[in-house]
Amino acid sequence: MLRFALPALVLCFANPALAQDPHAGHTPAPQQTPDPHAGHDMASMDHGSHDQTMSASSALGDYPMTRDASGTSWQPDESVHGGAHARHGDWMLMGHALLNGVYAWSDGARGDEKAFLAGMIMGAARRDLAHGTLNLRAGLSPDPFMGANGYPLLLAKGETADGVEPLVDRQHPHDLFMELSASYAHRLSATDSVFVYAGLPGAPAFGPPAFMHRMSAMDSPEAPITHHWFDSTHITFGVMTAGYVHDNWKLEASRFRGREPDQDRYDIETGALDSTALRVSWNPSENWSLQASLADVTSPEALHPDEDEKRWSVSGLYTRSLGDAGWVSATLAFSNKERSDGVSLDAWLAEAAWRPNARWTLFARGEAIESDELGPDHGPVEHVARLSLGAVRDFQINDHAVVGVGALAQQHFVSDALSPSYGGDPQGAMAFVRLKIG
């Protein structure tokens, strides 16, 4: 798959006509059905307007390709979708990259600072068949190079750096392989289709799109502290999903491996598909995407292997285009996870981004969680929250590359019990430089 998909990134340097909007999506879709008699030389596709992109069909059904997000999740139809597209015989190819060089700082007794590289490189290859579509995707991340202990992020907790001690007040690095997946969709009618999706790793049918794929979040280099409620399963080493699409509705079910990735960030892990997820999605208009989902997760945490979790989530995503290059996008979401020891923990998320023109994007996030892992592990449940506000200024280098310079500020709110260890309500900040290709 990488042999097909990654040349699309290389080709966009040689042929600027391949580049599309820097806020690229993640599923390739051609502007027209590939000519089966075409040769095997890579060829450019029409750049196309946003309306033309919306009219191209998804790889999972007869709906706009702009609706597709991470895994098999949905976003609003008006979401911006692009990438560097090309054709190789009967295959339509897409590639794009986002790399962030970040300096993170936080104050207080538990604060820290670090410079690191994060982001993703994604490629896909799609082949349209007589009554269906085969789609292959690969996603890579530079996160492992930041080191096993990730980067400082107050109020975050998840996974482990060494297999012994939990990472607290830090965001863990993602694995090198973020997605290696294949899907096949079979069209039943003009409005109906069925599909299967498999990934090692991949994303099961739970929650809204993962944070790095949401338009309301993708301009921020900051991981949400709600990550382990909504989308910690977005890199699952073993997932099988079957779904049915009817017009603007989708029902899907997954079997997947519940255990989160271990501290070896470079390997491919295997294990039994021991967990289940169900999700229903509805796009009532081109501006809205709603979902509700349930998951029964077996032994997600390596440090607490005897504990299972039941999770449920609801979310609403809103996106609207503003002129030729602008847009506004927002996400509201709630999730609950209940462990097998009886502890129930809630998470709330509200985030938004506004791009008035091709140069500036402003973004904000507010979130709150209930956690019993910020003090003594599995201690009292504490209520904490974080607000962040930032902006990025983009500079168009050429038709296929954009460099951005941005910053954000964070304000954390901790409980009275945690206040002494944090030194009150600490603050934090990030400065970053990013490169977008595609």
VEXNU-421118 format. One line per 2 residues: number of its first residue (from 1); their letters; for each residue x, y, z of C-alpha. Coordinates in steps of 0.02 Angstrom, whole numbers, m for minus. Layout:
NUM> a> X:Y:Z ~ ...
// end
This chain:
1> ml> 0:0:0 ~ 138:121:42
3> rf> 212:81:m129 ~ 53:151:m207
5> al> 11:292:m86 ~ 175:376:m43
7> pa> 222:419:m224 ~ 71:535:m223
9> lv> 161:642:m95 ~ 319:643:m199
11> lc> 223:682:m358 ~ 141:837:m285
13> fa> 313:921:m275 ~ 339:893:m460
15> np> 160:937:m511 ~ 80:1076:m408
17> al> m87:1045:m494 ~ m108:895:m381
19> aq> m115:996:m220 ~ m278:1037:m136
21> dp> m330:1125:23 ~ m201:1107:163
23> ha> m338:1046:281 ~ m339:878:194
25> gh> m454:735:239 ~ m407:554:245
27> tp> m504:456:114 ~ m462:469:m70
29> ap> m601:488:m195 ~ m582:526:m379
31> qq> m673:665:m467 ~ m726:534:m595
33> tp> m723:345:m615 ~ m551:287:m670
35> dp> m536:239:m852 ~ m502:51:m853
37> ha> m404:73:m1014 ~ m287:203:m940
39> gh> m100:169:m933 ~ 1:152:m775
41> dm> 89:320:m778 ~ 42:433:m633
43> as> m72:573:m694 ~ m140:727:m612
45> md> m321:751:m566 ~ m425:908:m582
47> hg> m394:1024:m436 ~ m581:1056:m419
49> sh> m680:1172:m307 ~ m752:1128:m137
51> dq> m921:1095:m219 ~ m840:976:m343
53> tm> m752:885:m201 ~ m915:867:m107
55> sa> m994:786:m261 ~ m862:648:m267
57> ss> m923:490:m183 ~ m852:407:m28
59> al> m761:242:m30 ~ m892:173:92
61> gd> m1053:226:7 ~ m1142:342:m112
63> yp> m1121:499:m9 ~ m995:643:m18
65> mt> m815:593:16 ~ m800:745:129
67> rd> m907:652:257 ~ m769:525:292
69> as> m651:552:439 ~ m539:437:542
71> gt> m576:252:530 ~ m758:237:476
73> sw> m818:390:574 ~ m918:532:497
75> qp> m898:720:498 ~ m1009:855:417
77> de> m1021:849:227 ~ m957:1029:218
79> sv> m791:979:295 ~ m640:1025:190
81> hg> m565:875:103 ~ m412:870:m5
83> ga> m240:794:m17 ~ m125:761:m163
85> ha> m221:651:m285 ~ m155:550:m432
87> rh> m197:397:m536 ~ m99:238:m566
89> gd> m195:129:m688 ~ m359:81:m604
91> wm> m300:147:m436 ~ m336:321:m370
93> lm> m204:379:m246 ~ m201:510:m109
95> gh> m66:571:9 ~ m41:710:134
97> al> 68:754:283 ~ 59:864:437
99> ln> 214:888:545 ~ 220:999:701
101> gv> 380:1056:786 ~ 319:1103:960
103> ya> 388:1180:1118 ~ 274:1144:1268
105> ws> 287:1226:1438 ~ 183:1217:1598
107> dg> 211:1295:1768 ~ 175:1239:1946
109> ar> 250:1102:2050 ~ 206:970:1921
111> gd> 248:1072:1767 ~ 383:1034:1640
113> ek> 445:1089:1468 ~ 499:1000:1311
115> af> 527:1022:1124 ~ 463:882:1013
117> la> 401:831:841 ~ 224:765:814
119> gm> 105:740:669 ~ 59:612:538
121> im> 94:554:361 ~ m52:470:274
123> ga> m78:384:108 ~ m219:288:27
125> ar> m258:190:m131 ~ m433:164:m197
127> rd> m499:54:m336 ~ m678:64:m397
129> la> m753:m102:m450 ~ m914:m146:m541
131> hg> m1026:m136:m386 ~ m909:m80:m249
133> tl> m748:2:m193 ~ m587:m65:m119
135> nl> m491:60:m13 ~ m319:41:70
137> ra> m248:164:196 ~ m85:188:289
139> gl> m42:314:424 ~ 127:345:505
141> sp> 174:457:652 ~ 341:533:706
143> dp> 283:528:888 ~ 397:384:943
145> fm> 548:495:911 ~ 494:612:1053
147> ga> 541:478:1180 ~ 445:351:1283
149> ng> 380:478:1409 ~ 294:587:1279
151> yp> 273:772:1314 ~ 212:875:1463
153> ll> 23:897:1468 ~ m50:937:1638
155> la> m205:837:1692 ~ m174:703:1560
157> kg> m151:521:1608 ~ m137:366:1503
159> et> m31:215:1461 ~ 147:197:1525
161> ad> 325:237:1472 ~ 409:85:1546
163> gv> 273:m44:1579 ~ 285:m12:1767
165> ep> 241:169:1807 ~ 93:265:1732
167> lv> 118:423:1632 ~ 35:565:1729
169> dr> 30:747:1673 ~ 102:689:1507
171> qh> 33:641:1337 ~ 99:474:1279
173> ph> 173:461:1103 ~ 70:373:971
175> dl> 140:221:885 ~ 238:234:723
177> fm> 98:141:634 ~ m63:237:663
179> el> m165:145:532 ~ m141:0:411
181> sa> m315:m40:351 ~ m421:m104:208
183> sy> m607:m84:172 ~ m729:m146:43
185> ah> m899:m66:13 ~ m1036:m145:m93
187> rl> m1170:m30:m160 ~ m1347:m99:m147
189> sa> m1437:51:m222 ~ m1418:238:m248
191> td> m1439:265:m60 ~ m1387:100:20
193> sv> m1221:10:43 ~ m1138:m116:157
195> fv> m954:m117:202 ~ m819:m209:297
197> ya> m663:m127:370 ~ m510:m210:447
199> gl> m358:m131:525 ~ m195:m182:608
201> pg> m198:m50:675 ~ m364:34:641
203> ap> m508:125:725 ~ m665:35:788
205> af> m840:108:782 ~ m835:215:939
207> gp> m844:401:970 ~ m824:552:856
209> pa> m676:566:737 ~ m509:559:828
211> fm> m448:730:883 ~ m309:748:754
213> hr> m439:721:615 ~ m576:839:678
215> ms> m581:1009:590 ~ m617:1092:757
217> am> m457:1018:830 ~ m332:981:691
219> ds> m249:1153:696 ~ m202:1133:879
221> pe> m47:1030:924 ~ m121:997:1097
223> ap> m199:828:1136 ~ m362:837:1235
225> it> m362:773:1414 ~ m525:686:1363
227> hh> m427:578:1239 ~ m446:419:1341
229> wf> m634:437:1348 ~ m673:476:1166
231> ds> m540:409:1051 ~ m403:311:1138
233> th> m460:165:1029 ~ m417:256:868
235> it> m254:157:856 ~ m313:m20:893
237> fg> m202:m167:847 ~ m339:m276:778
239> vm> m511:m217:724 ~ m650:m284:612
241> ta> m801:m174:573 ~ m958:m210:473
243> gy> m1079:m70:429 ~ m1237:m25:336
245> vh> m1266:147:259 ~ m1437:213:212
247> dn> m1432:389:142 ~ m1381:499:291
249> wk> m1384:358:420 ~ m1250:231:463
251> le> m1255:83:583 ~ m1096:m12:618
253> as> m1022:m140:738 ~ m842:m183:779
255> rf> m743:m321:861 ~ m573:m261:916
257> rg> m428:m290:1034 ~ m462:m194:1193
259> re> m284:m177:1257 ~ m206:m8:1219
261> pd> m37:m10:1129 ~ 111:m54:1238
263> qd> 266:52:1267 ~ 355:m19:1113
265> ry> 301:113:987 ~ 380:35:832
267> di> 303:m140:824 ~ 143:m219:759
269> et> 45:m300:901 ~ m78:m443:889
271> ga> m206:m520:1006 ~ m383:m583:1021
273> ld> m526:m473:962 ~ m604:m473:1134
275> st> m701:m308:1137 ~ m858:m242:1051
277> al> m917:m71:992 ~ m1080:m10:914
279> rv> m1110:160:834 ~ m1254:247:747
281> sw> m1216:404:647 ~ m1333:531:568
283> np> m1294:681:458 ~ m1460:776:459
285> se> m1388:913:346 ~ m1226:954:258
287> nw> m1171:1054:411 ~ m1205:928:550
289> sl> m1140:756:600 ~ m1211:667:754
291> qa> m1161:501:831 ~ m1198:391:981
293> sl> m1091:241:1023 ~ m1061:104:1151
295> ad> m908:m1:1186 ~ m870:m149:1299
297> vt> m680:m144:1316 ~ m583:m290:1388
299> sp> m427:m251:1490 ~ m379:m86:1407
301> ea> m242:m38:1532 ~ m81:m139:1544
303> lh> m54:m83:1724 ~ m228:m143:1775
305> pd> m256:m297:1667 ~ m400:m363:1775
307> ed> m508:m209:1744 ~ m630:m196:1599
309> ek> m725:m40:1545 ~ m896:1:1475
311> rw> m898:164:1379 ~ m1031:266:1292
313> sv> m1021:430:1201 ~ m1127:558:1108
315> sg> m1063:699:1001 ~ m1114:832:877
317> ly> m1000:910:746 ~ m1044:1068:651
319> tr> m950:1141:502 ~ m993:1283:383
321> sl> m897:1356:238 ~ m861:1542:239
323> gd> m823:1613:68 ~ m690:1537:m43
325> ag> m562:1487:88 ~ m644:1511:258
327> wv> m742:1397:373 ~ m799:1375:551
329> sa> m809:1208:642 ~ m862:1155:817
331> tl> m879:994:918 ~ m981:957:1074
333> af> m959:786:1154 ~ m991:687:1313
335> sn> m926:517:1365 ~ m934:404:1515
337> ke> m827:255:1558 ~ m869:134:1698
339> rs> m736:14:1758 ~ m771:m161:1818
341> dg> m724:m103:1994 ~ m880:6:1992
343> vs> m798:177:1967 ~ m891:287:1841
345> ld> m799:434:1762 ~ m870:571:1648
347> aw> m788:682:1518 ~ m854:839:1430
349> la> m780:924:1278 ~ m818:1085:1182
351> ea> m700:1147:1047 ~ m707:1261:897
353> aw> m599:1330:758 ~ m627:1480:644
355> rp> m533:1508:483 ~ m586:1678:414
357> na> m465:1667:268 ~ m320:1564:200
359> rw> m196:1648:318 ~ m267:1637:494
361> tl> m351:1505:601 ~ m409:1533:780
363> fa> m451:1385:891 ~ m513:1354:1068
365> rg> m554:1207:1179 ~ m639:1184:1348
367> ea> m647:1013:1431 ~ m677:935:1600
369> ie> m649:760:1667 ~ m676:656:1822
371> sd> m515:561:1863 ~ m449:452:2002
373> el> m274:440:1928 ~ m202:615:1952
375> gp> m164:585:2136 ~ m133:412:2206
377> dh> m174:284:2072 ~ m358:238:2089
379> gp> m376:361:2231 ~ m523:480:2260
381> ve> m615:543:2105 ~ m567:723:2070
383> hv> m646:851:1953 ~ m523:947:1843
385> ar> m538:1056:1687 ~ m436:1146:1557
387> ls> m463:1294:1440 ~ m350:1332:1293
389> lg> m348:1466:1159 ~ m230:1482:1011
391> av> m199:1542:835 ~ m93:1495:685
393> rd> m34:1602:540 ~ m9:1506:378
395> fq> 111:1551:238 ~ 79:1472:68
397> in> 248:1412:5 ~ 179:1343:m158
399> dh> 23:1256:m220 ~ 58:1100:m118
401> av> 148:1158:41 ~ 99:1273:183
403> vg> 205:1325:332 ~ 117:1388:488
405> vg> 177:1476:646 ~ 64:1470:798
407> al> 44:1472:986 ~ m84:1430:1119
409> aq> m110:1468:1303 ~ m183:1348:1433
411> qh> m271:1376:1599 ~ m295:1224:1711
413> fv> m421:1207:1852 ~ m391:1075:1985
415> sd> m490:1017:2136 ~ m451:1078:2312
417> al> m375:909:2354 ~ m254:918:2207
419> sp> m214:1103:2223 ~ m64:1082:2341
421> sy> 23:959:2226 ~ m5:1069:2072
423> gg> 32:1233:2159 ~ m141:1304:2129
425> dp> m219:1315:1956 ~ m68:1306:1840
427> qg> m47:1383:1669 ~ 39:1320:1514
429> am> 81:1366:1335 ~ 138:1293:1170
431> af> 228:1372:1023 ~ 239:1277:861
433> vr> 293:1279:680 ~ 205:1162:561
435> lk> 220:1097:384 ~ 71:1038:283
437> ig> 92:946:119 ~ m58:904:11
// end
